[in-house]
């Protein structure tokens, strides 16, 4: 799973099939050129790209916890705001056109939420719209911006907020440049700019992503393995790919019909503060049958083998100890574990992780339905 290029996306508020129209004006009432519905392709793009678990936080693809802050936390953060900032951020007001300090900012860096610090937009997504407000054609991560229908002032528009703290940002319209065709029209007072200096971006603590770790598991068809791990609390992102072979940048056809030795593998980015590597290994053994050699169910071939690719010596030791522990259990006495364990090669190396084609990513989410998670006592 990964963020798409066209990232003007709606969150849960638009899941019920709300039809969108946009008023081509500034973030508040004022000039406009009429209203028109968003193109069908834009409506299709307006879907949630967060990783939400039933009993855990909501993560964005770029590794941020975007769970909505409590009202108490928001009130604490709001104490630092100046009156003119409160009028916009909390009361959904609008600064006057061409008066914001970020309208003509052309420096390289990132624009973060003034209230909670979540990164929202980047300098390479900014453009001069001529409207008098900072304008962007894409957020840094689709899950960092929340969308709401706004019928105020006799217009039908789409309001944008910070997904983490609900700070009012402005509105999004359909008259932006390629590749998204969207224009995120934002109040300067809703943002703080962090400049990149000497090629480095020194984000403040509130604007930094989580400290994540990565795991690689091969357990048969990656469609199901990916889908199951995406439902695990603490897992941030899962991507389907190929690993452990002898060919660089393999295609699905090559993996299936030639002897490349690649295994269908998922790359898991997870929050070690929420779930440990050993716990992921436990889930892995619940999600597939580690006793089937070069197959899983009806799928046969080396690409469907059971394998663990450890990212470092610590993971390698943990995985080997886990396999030894599992081998002693009664269920594996008559049917031996055939899962292999090896150190992962680095991405870009022949046996490293190679992302599968786009049509393999989020396969179940795209085509409806999900794999059922096994019960904890199974």
C-alpha positions in Angstrom: 0.0 0.0 0.0 1.3 3.5 -0.8 0.2 7.0 -1.3 -1.1 7.8 -4.8 0.1 10.7 -7.0 -3.4 12.2 -7.1 -4.0 12.8 -3.4 -7.0 15.2 -3.1 -8.8 12.6 -1.2 -12.0 12.5 1.0 -12.0 10.8 4.4 -15.0 9.1 6.0 -17.3 12.1 5.8 -17.7 11.5 2.0 -18.0 7.7 2.2 -21.7 7.8 1.8 -21.5 9.0 -1.8 -21.8 12.7 -1.2 -21.7 14.6 -4.5 -19.2 17.4 -4.5 -19.3 20.8 -6.1 -16.7 23.5 -5.7 -16.9 27.3 -5.8 -13.9 28.7 -7.6 -13.0 31.4 -5.1 -10.8 32.0 -2.0 -11.1 30.1 1.3 -13.8 32.4 2.5 -16.8 34.2 1.0 -15.9 36.6 -1.7 -15.2 36.4 -5.4 -16.3 33.3 -7.4 -16.8 32.2 -10.9 -19.7 29.9 -10.5 -19.8 26.3 -9.2 -19.4 23.0 -11.0 -19.2 19.4 -10.0 -15.8 17.8 -9.6 -14.8 15.4 -12.4 -15.6 11.8 -12.0 -11.9 10.9 -11.7 -11.6 13.3 -8.8 -14.5 11.8 -7.0 -12.9 8.4 -7.4 -9.7 9.8 -5.8 -11.6 11.2 -2.8 -11.3 8.1 -0.6 -9.6 7.5 2.7 -5.9 6.5 2.6 -5.4 6.1 6.3 -4.7 2.8 8.1 -7.3 2.6 10.8 -7.5 -0.2 13.3 -10.5 -1.0 15.5 -8.5 -0.8 18.8 -5.6 1.4 17.8 -4.5 4.7 16.5 -5.0 5.9 12.9 -1.8 6.1 10.9 -1.0 7.8 7.7 1.1 6.2 5.0 4.1 8.5 5.8 4.3 7.2 9.3 2.3 9.8 11.3 -0.3 9.1 14.0 -3.2 11.1 12.8 -5.7 10.0 15.4 -7.9 13.0 16.3 -6.6 14.7 19.4 -8.9 15.0 22.4 -10.8 18.2 23.0 -8.7 18.7 26.1 -5.4 18.5 24.1 -6.8 20.8 21.4 -7.8 23.4 24.0 -4.3 23.2 25.5 -2.7 23.7 22.1 -5.0 26.6 21.4 -3.7 28.6 24.3 -0.6 29.6 22.2 -2.7 31.1 19.4 -3.0 34.8 18.8 -6.6 36.2 18.5 -6.4 36.5 14.7 -5.2 32.9 14.5 -8.0 31.7 16.7 -10.5 33.5 14.5 -9.4 31.4 11.5 -8.2 28.1 13.0 -10.9 27.6 15.6 -13.8 29.8 14.4 -13.4 28.9 10.7 -12.7 32.5 9.7 -10.8 33.8 6.7 -7.8 36.1 6.5 -7.9 38.9 3.9 -6.6 38.1 0.4 -2.9 39.0 -0.2 -2.4 39.7 3.5 -1.0 36.3 4.6 2.8 36.1 5.2 3.1 32.8 3.2 1.4 33.9 -0.1 4.6 34.8 -1.8 6.9 32.4 0.1 9.0 30.5 -2.4 11.6 28.9 -0.1 12.1 25.1 0.0 10.5 23.4 3.0 7.3 22.1 4.6 4.2 23.8 5.8 2.9 22.3 9.1 -0.3 22.8 11.0 0.1 25.9 13.3 -2.0 24.2 16.0 -0.6 20.6 16.3 2.5 20.6 14.0 1.3 17.9 11.5 3.0 18.3 8.1 0.3 19.3 5.6 1.9 20.7 2.4 5.4 21.0 0.9 7.0 23.6 -1.2 7.1 21.4 -4.3 3.3 21.2 -4.2 2.8 25.0 -4.0 1.9 27.2 -6.9 0.9 30.8 -7.6 -2.9 30.8 -8.1 -3.3 34.5 -8.1 -6.1 34.3 -5.6 -4.2 35.9 -2.7 -4.0 32.8 -0.5 -1.2 30.1 -0.4 -2.3 27.5 -2.9 -1.2 23.8 -3.2 -2.1 21.1 -5.7 -1.5 18.2 -3.3 -0.9 17.6 0.5 2.2 15.8 1.7 0.0 12.9 2.6 -3.6 12.4 1.7 -4.5 11.3 5.2 -3.2 14.5 6.8 -6.1 16.6 5.5 -9.8 16.0 6.4 -12.7 17.1 4.1 -16.1 18.4 5.0 -19.1 19.6 3.0 -19.5 23.4 3.6 -22.8 25.0 2.6 -22.2 28.4 4.4 -22.8 31.7 2.7 -25.1 30.2 0.1 -22.3 28.2 -1.5 -21.5 24.5 -1.7 -17.8 24.0 -1.1 -15.4 21.6 0.4 -13.7 22.7 3.6 -10.3 21.3 4.5 -9.1 20.8 8.1 -6.0 19.3 9.7 -6.9 15.6 10.2 -5.2 15.4 13.6 -6.5 18.5 15.4 -9.4 19.7 13.2 -7.8 23.1 12.7 -9.6 25.0 9.9 -7.3 25.4 6.8 -9.4 26.7 4.0 -11.1 25.0 1.1 -10.2 22.8 -1.9 -11.4 23.5 -5.4 -11.2 21.7 -8.8 -9.3 24.4 -10.7 -5.8 23.5 -9.9 -2.9 22.4 -12.1 -1.9 19.0 -13.1 -1.4 16.3 -12.1 -4.2 16.5 -9.5 -6.3 19.3 -11.0 -7.0 20.4 -7.4 -6.3 23.7 -5.6 -6.0 23.6 -1.8 -6.6 27.3 -0.9 -5.2 27.8 2.6 -5.0 30.6 5.1 -1.4 31.6 6.0 -2.3 31.8 9.7 -3.3 28.1 9.7 0.3 27.2 8.7 3.8 27.4 10.0 6.7 27.1 7.5 9.8 25.0 8.3 12.6 25.8 5.8 15.0 23.3 4.5 18.5 24.6 5.1 21.7 23.1 3.6 19.6 20.3 2.1 18.3 19.3 5.6 14.8 19.6 7.0 14.9 20.0 10.8 11.3 19.4 11.8 10.2 20.3 15.4 9.3 17.3 17.6 5.5 17.7 17.0 6.1 17.5 13.2 8.2 14.4 13.1 6.9 10.9 12.1 6.9 7.9 14.4 10.0 5.9 14.9 9.0 2.9 12.8 10.6 -0.5 11.9 10.2 -2.8 8.9 9.6 -6.5 8.6 9.4 -8.8 5.5 7.3 -11.9 5.4 6.5 -14.3 2.5 3.4 -16.4 3.1 1.8 -17.4 -0.2 -0.2 -15.0 -2.3 0.6 -11.5 -1.2 -2.9 -10.2 -1.7 -4.2 -12.0 1.4 -1.1 -11.6 3.4 -1.1 -7.8 2.8 -4.8 -7.5 3.6 -4.5 -9.4 6.9 -1.5 -7.4 8.1 -3.2 -4.2 7.2 -5.8 -5.0 9.9 -3.3 -5.5 12.7 -3.1 -2.6 15.3 0.3 -1.1 15.2 0.9 -1.8 11.5 1.2 1.4 9.6 1.8 0.3 6.0 2.0 -2.9 4.0 3.3 -3.2 0.4 3.2 -6.3 -1.8 6.4 -7.2 -3.7 9.0 -9.8 -4.6 12.1 -10.8 -2.5 14.8 -13.4 -2.3 15.4 -14.0 -6.0 18.2 -13.7 -8.5 16.8 -11.0 -10.8 16.6 -7.3 -10.4 13.2 -5.5 -10.7 11.3 -8.7 -11.6 7.8 -8.6 -13.1 4.9 -10.7 -11.9 5.1 -12.7 -15.2 8.7 -13.4 -14.7 8.2 -14.5 -11.0 5.4 -16.8 -12.0 6.7 -18.4 -15.2 10.5 -18.3 -15.0 12.9 -19.5 -12.4 13.7 -16.2 -10.6 13.5 -17.7 -7.1 11.6 -14.7 -5.9 8.9 -15.1 -3.2 5.7 -13.1 -3.0 6.5 -11.0 0.0 5.0 -8.2 2.0 6.9 -5.3 3.4 5.5 -4.2 6.7 6.2 -0.8 8.3 5.1 -0.9 12.0 5.1 1.0 15.2 7.3 -1.0 17.7 5.7 0.9 20.5 2.4 -0.7 19.6 3.5 -4.2 18.4 6.7 -6.1 18.7 8.5 -8.0 16.0 7.8 -11.3 17.8 4.1 -10.4 17.9 4.3 -9.9 14.1 5.9 -13.3 13.8 2.9 -14.7 15.8 0.5 -13.1 13.4 2.4 -14.4 10.4 2.0 -18.0 11.6 -1.7 -17.4 12.1 -2.1 -15.9 8.6 -0.6 -18.8 6.7 0.4 -22.5 7.0 4.2 -22.7 7.7 4.2 -26.4 7.0 3.4 -26.3 3.3 6.5 -26.5 1.1 6.5 -24.1 -1.9 2.8 -23.7 -1.8 -0.2 -22.2 0.1 -3.5 -24.0 -0.5 -4.1 -24.2 -4.2 -1.2 -21.9 -5.1 2.0 -23.9 -5.9 5.5 -22.8 -6.8 8.6 -21.3 -5.3 7.0 -17.9 -5.3 4.5 -19.1 -2.7 7.0 -20.4 -0.2 7.1 -19.5 3.5 10.0 -17.2 4.3 11.1 -14.6 6.8 13.6 -12.0 5.7 15.2 -10.3 8.7 16.4 -6.7 8.4 19.2 -7.1 10.9 20.9 -9.6 13.3 18.4 -8.8 16.1 15.4 -9.7 13.9 17.3 -12.8 12.7 17.9 -14.0 16.2 14.3 -13.3 17.2 12.9 -15.2 14.2 15.2 -18.2 14.7 14.2 -18.4 18.4 10.5 -18.1 17.4 10.8 -20.9 14.9 12.5 -23.1 17.5 9.8 -22.3 20.0 7.0 -23.1 17.6 8.6 -26.3 16.5 8.1 -27.7 20.0 4.4 -27.2 19.9 2.2 -30.3 19.4 0.7 -29.0 16.2 4.1 -29.0 14.4 5.3 -32.4 15.6 3.7 -34.3 12.7 3.8 -31.5 10.2 7.2 -29.8 10.3 7.7 -26.1 9.8 9.4 -25.4 6.5 9.6 -21.6 6.9 13.1 -20.4 5.9 14.9 -17.5 7.7 17.6 -15.3 6.2 19.0 -11.8 6.4 17.3 -9.5 3.9 19.3 -8.0 1.1 19.1 -4.2 0.8 16.5 -2.7 -1.6 18.1 -2.3 -5.0 20.1 -5.5 -4.6 19.1 -8.6 -6.6 17.5 -10.4 -3.7 16.2 -7.3 -2.0 12.6 -6.1 -1.9 11.0 -5.1 -5.2 7.6 -3.6 -5.2 5.0 -5.4 -7.2 3.0 -3.8 -10.0 0.4 -1.3 -8.9 -2.6 -3.5 -9.7 -1.4 -5.9 -7.0 -1.3 -3.2 -4.2 -4.4 -3.1 -1.9 -6.0 -5.8 -4.1 -8.8 -6.6 -1.7 -9.5 -3.0 -0.8 -9.8 -2.2 -4.5 -12.0 -5.2 -5.4 -14.1 -5.4 -2.3 -14.0 -7.7 0.7 -11.3 -8.5 3.2 -9.7 -11.7 4.5 -11.1 -12.6 7.9 -8.7 -12.3 10.8 -8.3 -15.6 12.6 -9.6 -15.6 16.2 -6.9 -15.1 18.9 -7.5 -18.6 20.3 -6.9 -20.2 16.9 
